[in-house]
Amino acid sequence: MNTKRKFAAVLATGAAAVALAACSSNAATEATGSSAAPAMSASASSSMSEPFGPACSSVPTDASNPGSFDAMAKVPVATAASGNPALSTLVTAVGKANLGDTLNSAPELTVFAPTNDAFAKIPKADLDKVLADQATLKKILTYHVVAGKITPDQLAGTHKTLEGQNLTVTGSGENFKVNGTATVVCGNVQTQNAIVYIVDGVLMPS
């Protein structure tokens, strides 16, 4: 009888130890969060959200500067562009075409934004003529805008613009060309309502 009792006591002690170990394991998991896989995923997601390209190095790092990535992420796209000195010609063109409010109020956009140097490649007489023709200017500018936010991993392919025609992006990683002529020099720039890809050429609809 004593032997049976001792055997039952050993079994009960073992079961309690197993239960305690399981509870400790669950508590540790809850305290530290889930497994490493979600953490890796979050890290990858963070990496994907970073701007890329050689021209990104010239963007101010001071968050209080309206042209910094942090500042641009907090305001809609037309306002964000106005804080970047390298996009001043584009900002002027958007103003002349009366597109600022349209771009700022859109829920989600992808914008291919030509730099000042991109506009400088156009002969001054031709550029002045376009800037003075609101209908033509609006057609050109809306050809640089696509509805919806296109992330870098979705960028390569054909995309319909707000102007109505398609543009084509080729490349991968951090190297992309638009319509085979304009290179993305600073991509994946976040604004409040858009993703911006700064390009070194003005895109022309047919």
C-alpha positions as CSV (number, residue, x, y, z in Angstrom):
1,M,0.0,0.0,0.0
2,N,2.8,2.3,0.9
3,T,4.6,1.5,-2.4
4,K,1.5,2.4,-4.4
5,R,1.2,5.7,-2.5
6,K,4.8,6.5,-3.2
7,F,4.4,5.7,-6.9
8,A,1.3,8.0,-7.1
9,A,3.2,10.8,-5.4
10,V,6.1,10.5,-7.9
11,L,3.6,10.7,-10.8
12,A,1.9,13.7,-9.4
13,T,5.2,15.5,-8.8
14,G,6.3,14.8,-12.4
15,A,3.0,16.0,-13.8
16,A,3.3,19.2,-11.8
17,A,6.8,19.8,-13.0
18,V,5.7,19.4,-16.6
19,A,2.8,21.7,-16.2
20,L,5.0,24.3,-14.5
21,A,7.5,24.2,-17.3
22,A,4.8,24.6,-19.9
23,C,3.4,27.6,-18.0
24,S,6.8,29.2,-17.7
25,S,7.4,28.7,-21.5
26,N,4.1,30.3,-22.4
27,A,4.8,33.2,-20.0
28,A,8.2,33.8,-21.5
29,T,6.7,33.8,-25.0
30,E,4.0,36.3,-24.0
31,A,6.6,38.5,-22.3
32,T,9.0,38.6,-25.2
33,G,6.5,38.6,-28.0
34,S,6.2,36.1,-30.8
35,S,8.9,34.3,-32.6
36,A,11.8,35.7,-34.6
37,A,9.9,35.5,-37.9
38,P,7.6,38.5,-37.3
39,A,10.6,40.5,-36.1
40,M,12.4,39.7,-39.3
41,S,9.4,40.6,-41.3
42,A,9.2,44.0,-39.5
43,S,12.8,44.6,-40.2
44,A,12.3,43.8,-43.9
45,S,9.3,46.1,-44.0
46,S,11.3,48.9,-42.5
47,S,14.0,48.4,-45.1
48,M,11.5,48.5,-47.9
49,S,10.2,51.9,-46.7
50,E,13.6,53.6,-47.0
51,P,14.2,56.1,-49.8
52,F,16.9,55.0,-52.3
53,G,19.0,56.4,-55.0
54,P,22.1,58.7,-55.4
55,A,20.1,62.0,-55.2
56,C,18.7,61.1,-51.8
57,S,22.0,62.0,-50.2
58,S,21.3,65.7,-51.0
59,V,18.0,65.7,-49.1
60,P,18.3,67.6,-45.7
61,T,18.5,65.3,-42.7
62,D,17.2,67.9,-40.2
63,A,13.6,66.9,-39.5
64,S,12.6,70.6,-39.0
65,N,13.6,71.3,-42.6
66,P,10.5,71.2,-44.9
67,G,12.6,69.4,-47.5
68,S,13.6,66.5,-45.3
69,F,12.1,63.1,-45.6
70,D,10.5,63.3,-42.2
71,A,8.9,66.6,-43.0
72,M,7.7,65.5,-46.4
73,A,6.1,62.4,-44.9
74,K,3.8,64.6,-42.8
75,V,2.2,66.7,-45.6
76,P,0.4,66.0,-48.9
77,V,2.5,65.6,-52.0
78,A,2.3,69.1,-53.6
79,T,3.1,70.7,-50.3
80,A,5.9,68.2,-49.8
81,A,7.4,69.1,-53.2
82,S,7.3,72.8,-52.4
83,G,9.8,72.2,-49.5
84,N,12.4,70.6,-51.8
85,P,14.5,73.1,-53.6
86,A,15.4,70.5,-56.3
87,L,11.8,70.4,-57.4
88,S,11.1,74.2,-57.6
89,T,10.4,74.1,-61.3
90,L,7.9,71.3,-60.9
91,V,6.2,73.2,-58.1
92,T,5.9,76.3,-60.4
93,A,4.5,74.1,-63.2
94,V,1.9,72.5,-60.8
95,G,0.9,76.0,-59.7
96,K,0.4,77.2,-63.2
97,A,-1.6,74.2,-64.1
98,N,-3.8,74.6,-61.0
99,L,-3.1,71.0,-59.9
100,G,-1.9,71.7,-56.4
101,D,-5.2,71.1,-54.6
102,T,-6.0,68.1,-56.8
103,L,-2.8,66.4,-55.9
104,N,-3.0,67.3,-52.2
105,S,-6.6,66.0,-51.9
106,A,-6.2,62.7,-53.7
107,P,-6.2,59.7,-51.3
108,E,-3.3,57.7,-52.8
109,L,-0.9,58.6,-55.6
110,T,2.4,57.7,-57.1
111,V,4.2,60.7,-58.5
112,F,7.2,60.7,-60.9
113,A,8.7,64.1,-60.0
114,P,11.2,65.6,-62.5
115,T,14.1,67.6,-60.9
116,N,15.0,71.1,-61.9
117,D,17.9,69.7,-64.0
118,A,15.3,67.5,-65.8
119,F,13.3,70.6,-66.9
120,A,16.6,72.4,-67.8
121,K,17.2,69.8,-70.5
122,I,14.2,71.3,-72.4
123,P,15.1,74.3,-74.4
124,K,14.1,77.5,-72.5
125,A,11.9,78.8,-75.3
126,D,10.0,75.4,-75.4
127,L,9.7,75.2,-71.7
128,D,8.4,78.8,-71.4
129,K,5.8,78.0,-74.1
130,V,4.6,74.9,-72.3
131,L,4.4,76.8,-68.9
132,A,2.2,79.4,-70.6
133,D,-0.2,76.8,-72.1
134,Q,-2.3,75.5,-69.2
135,A,-3.9,72.6,-71.2
136,T,-0.6,71.3,-72.5
137,L,1.0,71.7,-69.1
138,K,-1.8,69.8,-67.3
139,K,-1.5,67.0,-69.9
140,I,2.2,66.6,-69.3
141,L,2.0,66.9,-65.5
142,T,-0.8,64.4,-65.1
143,Y,1.2,62.0,-67.2
144,H,3.7,61.9,-64.3
145,V,1.0,60.7,-61.9
146,V,-0.5,57.3,-61.3
147,A,-3.5,56.5,-59.0
148,G,-2.6,54.4,-56.0
149,K,0.7,53.9,-54.2
150,I,3.2,51.8,-56.1
151,T,5.9,50.4,-53.8
152,P,9.4,49.6,-55.2
153,D,8.7,45.9,-55.5
154,Q,5.7,46.8,-57.7
155,L,7.3,49.5,-59.7
156,A,8.6,47.6,-62.7
157,G,5.8,47.2,-65.3
158,T,3.2,49.3,-67.2
159,H,1.1,51.8,-65.3
160,K,-1.9,53.9,-66.4
161,T,-1.4,57.6,-65.7
162,L,-4.0,60.2,-64.7
163,E,-3.5,61.7,-68.2
164,G,-4.9,58.4,-69.6
165,Q,-1.8,56.9,-71.3
166,N,0.5,54.3,-70.0
167,L,4.1,54.7,-68.8
168,T,6.5,51.8,-68.5
169,V,9.1,51.3,-65.7
170,T,12.0,48.9,-66.1
171,G,14.6,47.7,-63.7
172,S,14.7,46.2,-60.2
173,G,16.2,46.7,-56.7
174,E,17.3,50.4,-56.6
175,N,17.8,50.9,-60.4
176,F,14.8,51.9,-62.4
177,K,14.1,53.7,-65.7
178,V,10.8,55.3,-66.8
179,N,10.0,55.0,-70.5
180,G,13.6,54.1,-71.1
181,T,14.7,57.7,-70.8
182,A,14.3,59.0,-67.2
183,T,16.2,57.4,-64.3
184,V,14.9,57.3,-60.8
185,V,17.5,59.2,-58.8
186,C,15.7,59.2,-55.5
187,G,12.8,56.8,-55.1
188,N,10.3,55.7,-52.5
189,V,10.0,59.1,-50.9
190,Q,6.9,59.1,-48.7
191,T,4.4,61.9,-48.4
192,Q,1.1,62.0,-46.5
193,N,-0.8,60.8,-49.5
194,A,1.7,59.7,-52.1
195,I,4.9,57.8,-52.9
196,V,7.3,60.0,-55.0
197,Y,10.0,58.8,-57.4
198,I,12.2,61.7,-58.3
199,V,13.4,61.4,-61.9
200,D,16.1,63.1,-64.0
201,G,13.9,63.6,-67.1
202,V,10.6,65.0,-68.0
203,L,8.1,62.4,-69.3
204,M,6.3,63.3,-72.4
205,P,2.9,61.7,-73.4
206,S,2.5,60.8,-77.1
